[in-house]
Amino acid sequence: MSKPTAPLKGRAARLARLMPSTGPSTAARTPFVLLVVLLLGGGLITLLLLNSALNEGSFRLSELKRDTTELTDEQQALQRDVDGRSQPDALERRARELGMVPGGSPAFLGPDGTVRGKPTRATAPPPSPSPSPTPSADATADPDAPAPGLSDSPSGSVPAPEPAAVPSAQDSPTPTSPGR
């Protein structure tokens, strides 16, 4: 059984009127507590999702940096290759392999149509003596056997291959200006 309480007087009575009784206050606090718990839980979930997105972006950034480094290395290797092939001695060697010869003295056309200089023909320099060829598999083959891909002719001789046709200087126009 409950013990009777003495009535409050003065300041205590005023404070007791401001404070609600214990019964209805627990019911009024429940929605507030649930709201606070939901806000804290939502904040934690949001922080977790934000952290995951930042980590994913960090992994993607490191992958892109690695790809950039690989592509930069490849670009530099290709640039070194281009630089090596652009050197004058490499260009000259490749031109000689293609059968090109150095040009002669050029002639220039003036704005009024006059020719300045005396053009000369481009001629191939005499071939340089090449080192002795190494014996190949053809040299060790039977000399009486016909060469592969050639048939025997009635005279018994093997036809000699024709030399490559080289255009003469008369067939080609004389250069009038330096070009590329």
C-alpha positions as semicolon CSV with decimal commas, in nm:
position;residue;x (nm);y (nm);z (nm)
1;M;0,000;0,000;0,000
2;S;0,111;0,346;-0,063
3;K;0,217;0,579;0,207
4;P;0,037;0,912;0,215
5;T;0,258;1,203;0,130
6;A;0,248;1,538;0,288
7;P;0,131;1,824;0,070
8;L;0,409;2,041;-0,066
9;K;0,420;2,407;0,014
10;G;0,584;2,711;-0,137
11;R;0,853;2,670;-0,391
12;A;0,838;2,289;-0,394
13;A;0,466;2,304;-0,479
14;R;0,529;2,530;-0,776
15;L;0,805;2,300;-0,906
16;A;0,583;1,995;-0,860
17;R;0,315;2,157;-1,076
18;L;0,566;2,225;-1,352
19;M;0,691;1,863;-1,350
20;P;0,437;1,618;-1,488
21;S;0,356;1,305;-1,293
22;T;0,547;0,981;-1,369
23;G;0,271;0,793;-1,551
24;P;0,210;1,000;-1,866
25;S;0,576;1,113;-1,903
26;T;0,709;0,767;-1,999
27;A;0,458;0,744;-2,282
28;A;0,554;1,091;-2,412
29;R;0,929;1,010;-2,411
30;T;0,904;0,693;-2,623
31;P;0,859;0,868;-2,964
32;F;1,143;1,107;-2,885
33;V;1,381;0,824;-2,790
34;L;1,286;0,634;-3,107
35;L;1,350;0,946;-3,318
36;V;1,695;0,995;-3,163
37;V;1,784;0,625;-3,213
38;L;1,668;0,637;-3,576
39;L;1,867;0,955;-3,644
40;L;2,183;0,807;-3,491
41;G;2,138;0,479;-3,681
42;G;2,074;0,663;-4,008
43;G;2,382;0,878;-3,951
44;L;2,599;0,572;-3,891
45;I;2,468;0,398;-4,204
46;T;2,526;0,715;-4,406
47;L;2,884;0,739;-4,277
48;L;2,941;0,373;-4,367
49;L;2,813;0,425;-4,722
50;L;3,016;0,743;-4,762
51;N;3,332;0,567;-4,641
52;S;3,271;0,279;-4,885
53;A;3,227;0,524;-5,175
54;L;3,550;0,704;-5,082
55;N;3,741;0,376;-5,066
56;E;3,605;0,273;-5,406
57;G;3,712;0,608;-5,551
58;S;4,057;0,565;-5,395
59;F;4,099;0,223;-5,557
60;R;3,986;0,360;-5,892
61;L;4,227;0,653;-5,860
62;S;4,524;0,423;-5,787
63;E;4,427;0,204;-6,085
64;L;4,412;0,509;-6,315
65;K;4,749;0,631;-6,187
66;R;4,901;0,290;-6,264
67;D;4,748;0,293;-6,614
68;T;4,879;0,646;-6,670
69;T;5,229;0,539;-6,567
70;E;5,221;0,239;-6,804
71;L;5,095;0,450;-7,094
72;T;5,358;0,718;-7,026
73;D;5,632;0,454;-7,031
74;E;5,496;0,313;-7,358
75;Q;5,477;0,662;-7,511
76;Q;5,836;0,734;-7,411
77;A;5,956;0,403;-7,560
78;L;5,777;0,480;-7,886
79;Q;5,924;0,832;-7,889
80;R;6,275;0,686;-7,842
81;D;6,207;0,450;-8,134
82;V;6,091;0,739;-8,355
83;D;6,394;0,947;-8,252
84;G;6,626;0,658;-8,335
85;R;6,475;0,613;-8,679
86;S;6,482;0,990;-8,745
87;Q;6,855;1,028;-8,701
88;P;7,036;1,120;-9,024
89;D;7,251;0,808;-9,039
90;A;6,949;0,581;-8,986
91;L;6,755;0,768;-9,256
92;E;7,049;0,741;-9,496
93;R;7,090;0,368;-9,429
94;R;6,719;0,304;-9,486
95;A;6,721;0,515;-9,806
96;R;7,015;0,316;-9,941
97;E;6,831;-0,008;-9,858
98;L;6,543;0,119;-10,070
99;G;6,779;0,198;-10,359
100;M;6,777;0,574;-10,321
101;V;7,084;0,785;-10,398
102;P;7,186;1,129;-10,274
103;G;7,057;1,414;-10,490
104;G;7,278;1,642;-10,694
105;S;7,298;2,017;-10,680
106;P;6,950;2,170;-10,697
107;A;6,839;2,459;-10,912
108;F;6,611;2,731;-10,781
109;L;6,342;2,927;-10,959
110;G;6,327;3,295;-10,886
111;P;5,998;3,486;-10,851
112;D;6,043;3,621;-11,204
113;G;6,092;3,271;-11,353
114;T;6,471;3,277;-11,380
115;V;6,668;2,965;-11,296
116;R;6,942;3,012;-11,038
117;G;7,210;2,746;-11,013
118;K;7,301;2,456;-11,237
119;P;7,122;2,130;-11,159
120;T;7,317;1,806;-11,171
121;R;7,195;1,451;-11,200
122;A;7,179;1,227;-10,898
123;T;7,407;0,933;-10,957
124;A;7,468;0,632;-10,744
125;P;7,813;0,621;-10,585
126;P;8,024;0,320;-10,677
127;P;7,934;0,020;-10,465
128;S;8,163;-0,025;-10,170
129;P;8,346;-0,358;-10,146
130;S;8,137;-0,584;-9,931
131;P;8,287;-0,834;-9,688
132;S;8,329;-1,186;-9,818
133;P;7,995;-1,364;-9,822
134;T;7,946;-1,653;-9,589
135;P;7,881;-1,989;-9,750
136;S;7,513;-2,062;-9,768
137;A;7,317;-2,384;-9,802
138;D;7,307;-2,335;-10,183
139;A;7,687;-2,353;-10,205
140;T;7,694;-2,695;-10,043
141;A;7,419;-2,833;-10,269
142;D;7,490;-3,055;-10,572
143;P;7,619;-2,827;-10,850
144;D;7,455;-3,043;-11,121
145;A;7,108;-3,010;-10,965
146;P;6,888;-2,730;-11,102
147;A;6,810;-2,438;-10,876
148;P;6,481;-2,472;-10,693
149;G;6,192;-2,311;-10,876
150;L;6,372;-2,305;-11,213
151;S;6,320;-2,559;-11,487
152;D;6,586;-2,698;-11,715
153;S;6,611;-2,516;-12,044
154;P;6,682;-2,707;-12,365
155;S;7,029;-2,560;-12,387
156;G;7,111;-2,689;-12,038
157;S;7,187;-2,345;-11,897
158;V;6,995;-2,173;-11,623
159;P;6,861;-1,831;-11,722
160;A;7,014;-1,545;-11,524
161;P;6,774;-1,322;-11,332
162;E;6,714;-0,983;-11,486
163;P;6,848;-0,683;-11,295
164;A;6,593;-0,454;-11,135
165;A;6,482;-0,175;-11,365
166;V;6,631;0,155;-11,252
167;P;6,480;0,467;-11,407
168;S;6,738;0,674;-11,586
169;A;6,794;1,038;-11,509
170;Q;6,653;1,125;-11,852
171;D;6,315;0,970;-11,763
172;S;6,276;1,160;-11,436
173;P;6,234;1,537;-11,413
174;T;6,520;1,742;-11,278
175;P;6,451;1,881;-10,932
176;T;6,405;2,255;-10,933
177;S;6,371;2,316;-10,562
178;P;6,456;2,132;-10,244
179;G;6,164;1,927;-10,123
180;R;6,086;1,676;-9,865
